[in-house]
Amino acid sequence: MNKLFVLVALLFTINSHAQKQFFVQPWVDTSATKVQQAIAFYRSYVEGFKHDTLPSFHTYWRTKDITRYAIPDHMIYGISGDYPTYSMCQQRGIIYVKPIGHTIHIKTQMGWETDGKYQLLCIANHYVGFTKDNRPYFISPIDMTASTWQQTRVRNIVFHYPSYHSFDRRKAKAMITNIAKLERDWQLQPIDINYFFADTQDEIKKLTGFDYTLDMGNAPKPSGISNDKNNTVFCAGLGENYFHEVVHIYLNKLFPKSPLQEGLAHFYGGSMGRPLAYHKNKLIRHLIAHPELRVDSIDNLPKPGNYTNQYSTVQAILCADAFAKDGLQGLKRIMQYETMEAILREEYGIDSFAAFVEKLKREYVVE
């Protein structure tokens, strides 16, 4: 998860006491009974999100959808990975409604206001169907948009990909080899994973229901997000071998309170298609080149470039140090800590993050 979303959560917290707004734009035709019913159903659903508390899915989704995925709405964690999309929003405005046969398509703009300026989080699509006795239920955007996608199963991974893609078994087997080693090292059983991938992030966002999210656009680069409750991966740019996101599914559950979850996945699977050594060099060189920077917490780390996440890089360095010192037992030990302060104090005898940064700079050797 990118620290951009820590900022999003902070902005939401600032506005958390503001009255939530739900509205339908005046140009939307709501005269049809089914449309009114679908909007009321949808409104009840989004207003059921209270901070990180989720509504009852059984009220809104079919049993077969809940059986397939514990969290059938892939948009809930489709932006931040660990905080509900709907809870980030102060305002939810329906901008488009279209009947498609017996289904109602609803398009919503979600965001908040800060200092009098509107901040757009996302534009989301929801589809409401009706049972024979006229009870509404949600249809997953994946079911509406993935009819042309292909599937290939290799061992415990079901790969889902667009029809234009020619499946690369060599890359798939390379990831399976990494997974098998991870299972052996950590003494874990195989986990069945649905792995969705495409060339671009825009395709993945559309698949899960978004027209737009605030992390879209900019120069293309590999990106991914995983859900260890659904055992799903959604990724772009690396094809059949985005091992980083698979690591999250296997190991996040073991250390739910660790501040190093992202770092552990980075340690094993790199980040944005590049290994830890690349990112470590980029970050520390940047810190050395800018001695005027005061970095007294991990949140104040400077960004050294578009292809390096400074936060996960430091986390991965901590994991790599623990592994170099004590192997797998070192990794297990460092992942047990619940705060960065405890890690620095117990593992390094350091009482501040600034002191750790100075240590990194002082001991830097090109890798």
N, C-alpha and C positions, 0 to 999 in steps of 0.2 A: 504494500500500500504506500502511495506517495504521501509525503508530509503535507502536500497541498490540502489534503482532506482533514488534517488536524486543524488547519486554518478554517476550513468550512465548518467543522464542528464547533470551533471557537465562536465563529460568527453566529452560528445557530444558538449557542448558549447565551450570547449577548442579547439575542432577540427572543429567548425562550419564554419570557414573561409577557411578550406581546400577544395580543389576541390573534389567533389563527384565522385566516380568511379563506373562505371557499366561495367561488363565484363562477358564474357562467357568463361569457361575453354576450352582449346584447344581439350580436349578429347570428348567434347559434339558434337554429330552429328547434325548439323544444316542445312543439305542439303535439307530436305523436305520443300516445300513451306509453309505448314501449321505450321511447327515448327518455321520458320522464322517469320511468321505473329504473332504467339502466343508470341514469345520473344519480338517483337517490341511493341505489345500491353501491355505486362507486364512491359516493360521498361518505357513506357509512363506513366503508372499508378504510379510506385514507384517514378519516378522523379517529380510527381505532388505534393508530400508532401514537404511543405516548413515550417520547424519548426513545429508549432502546427496547421498550415493551411492544410486542407484536400482537395483532388481533388474532382471533381464532380462525385458522385457515378453513376449518370444516364448515364454517358459516358461508364461505365465499368461493370455495374451490371444490371440484368434484373429487370423490374418493380416489379415483384412478390417478389424478394429478398429485395428490398428497402422498400416495403410495410410491409414485415414481420419484418424487423429490420432497424431502421433509419441508423445504421452503419452496413452494411451487412458483412464487413470484420472483423471477431472477433479477428484477429491478431493485428489490429491497436492498441488496448488498452489491448492486451493480456499479456503484460509483466509489464508495469508500472502502468496501470490503468488510467493515466491522461496525458500521453504524447505519441505521435504516435511512434510505433516501428520503422517504416521506417525512421523517422527523426533522430533517434539515430545513424544511420549508416553512416559512411564515405564511406564504401565499400560494394557493393552488387555484389556477384559473382555467376553466375549460374553454378552449379556443376553437374546437372543431368537433362535430358529432356527425357521423354518417352511418345510416342503416346499410348493412351488407347482407341481403337475404334476411335470415332470422337473427343475425348478429348486429350489435351496436358497437361501432368503433368510436372511442372517445380519445381525443388528443388534449393533453393538459400541459400548460406552462407552469413550472414550479420555481419559486425563488424567495427572496426576502428583500427588505429595504435596509440599507445602512447609510446613515447620514443623508437621508433624503434621496438616495440613488437606488434604483432597482438592480438587484444582482440576480441574474438568471442562472439557476442550477441545472435545469434540464427541461426538455420537452419529451413527454412520455406518452406512449400509446397503450390503451387498455381495450380489451375486447370482451363484451358481455353477451353471453348466450342465454337461452331460456330452455328449461325442461318442458316436457309435454304438458305438465300442469302449471306452466307459466312461472316457474321459480328461476330467478337469475343466477348465473354463475360466471366466473371468469374463465376465459380461454387464454392459454399462454401465447404470447407473441411468437414464441418458437413454433408452435403448432400452426400459426397463421402464415409464417414467412419461410419456414425451412423445408417446404415440400420438394424443392429442387436440390437440397443438400444430399450428400452421399454419406455412407457409414462404412467403416472398416474396423473390425475387432482384431487386436493383436494382444494376446495374453489377457491381462485384466483391464485393458484400456479400449474403450469404444471411441474411435476417432470420428468426428462429424466435421465435414468440410464442404465448401461450395462445389458445384458440379464442374466448374472450370478447372479445378485442381486435379493434377495427376498424383495419386498417392505415392509417397516416397517411403517405401518399406525400409530402406537403409536407415533413414533418420528415425523412423519409428522403432526399429530394433535397437538403435543406439540408446534411445531413451529407456526402453525396456531393460537393457543391460544395466543402466544406472539405477533403475527402480529395484531390480533384483538384488543388487549389491546393497542398496539402502535397507531393504527388508532383512537381508542376512546380518548386516552390521548391527541393526537395532532390534533384531529378533521379532519382526513384525510379519503379520499375515498380509497377503495381497489384498488390496482394496479395489473394488470395481469402480472405475472412474469414467465419467462421460467428459470427453475432451473435445471442445469446440474450437476450431481455429480457422482463420482466413488470412488473406494477404494484408488487410487493413483493419485498423481499429473501428473505422466507421461501419464496416460490415458486421462486426461483432456487436456493436451497440445497437444496430438496427435489428439484429436477430433477437436480442433480449428485450427490445421494446422501446429503445430510445431513438428519437430523431437527432437529439443533441444532448451532450453533457458538457460541463465546463472544462473537462480535460481533453476534449476533442480539438482537432485542428493542429496547427503548428507543423513543424517538420516531421515526417513519418519516422517512427522508431518502434522497435518491438515493445509490446505492452501485454499485460495479462492480469487476470484476477481469478482467484479460486475461492471456493466455498467448501469448507470441510464438514459442513452439515449435510450438504447435498452431494458431496464428492464430485464436484464439477470444476472444470477449468474452461475459461473463455480467454483466448489469447490471439494475438496477431503478430505477424512479422517473423516468426521463427518456425512456422510449419509444425511438423510432427514431433519436435523435440524442445518443448518449453519446460524443461525439467524443474526449473525454479518453482513454478506454480504447483507441480505435483508434490514437491517436498512439503509445501504448506499442508496439503491434505494428509500426508502421513504423520507429520511431526507436530503440527500446531496443537492437536488434541492432547499431546503428552505434556505440554508446557503452556497451559492457557493463560497464565499470569505473567509470563516472561516478557520483558521489553525487547527481547532479541529475536522474536519470531521471524521478522523480515530478514534479519542478519543471518539466521541459520539457513534460510532458503537461498540467500545470496552466497553464503559460504559453499553450499553444495552445488548450486545451479547457476552461479553468476547472476548478472543483471543486464537486461536489455541485450542479451546475446554476447556479452563480454565477461571474461573471468574476473574474479576479485582483484588479481594483481593489476589489471588495467585500471580499475576504479581507484584502488589504493594509491597508485602512482599519481593519477590525476588529482585526487583530493589533497594529498600531502604536498605535492609540488605547488598547488595553488595556495595552500596555507603558508608555505615557506616564502612564496613570492609576495605575500601580503602580510607582513609582520604587524601592520597597523590594526589588523582585525583583532577584536577581542571576542573570543569564543568561550563564554562561560557556561554554556549549556549546549546539549546536542541540538536543541531547536534553533540555535544561533549559527549553526554551521553555514558557511557560504556554499553556493552551488558552483562547482568548478566547470560545468559544461552541460550541454543539453542531454548528453548520454550517460551522465553519472548522477546517481541519487546519493547525495552526501550522507543522509541519515542511515540508509541500509549499509552503506560502505563502512561506516564506523562500527555498526553492529556486527558486520561480517568480520572485521578485523579482530574484534573481541572474541568471536567464535574461533577464528583461525588461531589466535594466540593460545586459547584453552586447549585446542586440539594438538597444537605443536608441543605443548607442555605435557599433557596427560592423555592424549588420544581421545577415544570415545568417552571415557569416564570424565575427562575434562569438559567435553561438550555437555554431557549430562549435568555436571555440577554447575556450570555457568548458566545453564538454562533454568535452573531452579530459583535463581534470584528474581525478585519481583520489582526491583528498582535499579536504575543505572547507578545511583549513588552506592548501593550495596555492592554491585559488581566492582566498581572502581576501588572501593575501600577494602574488600575482602580479597580480590584477585591481584590488585596492584599496589595496595597500601597507599592509595592516592585519595585525597579528600576533596578534590574538585575536578570538574570536567576540563577546565582551563589547563590544569596541571597535566592531564592526560594528553591534551592536544600538544603541549610543549614536549612531552615525552615522544610522541609520534614524530614530531619534526626533528628532534635531537637524534633519534635512533634510525632515521629514515635511510634505507638502502634500496636502490632501484631493483624491482623484481621483474 
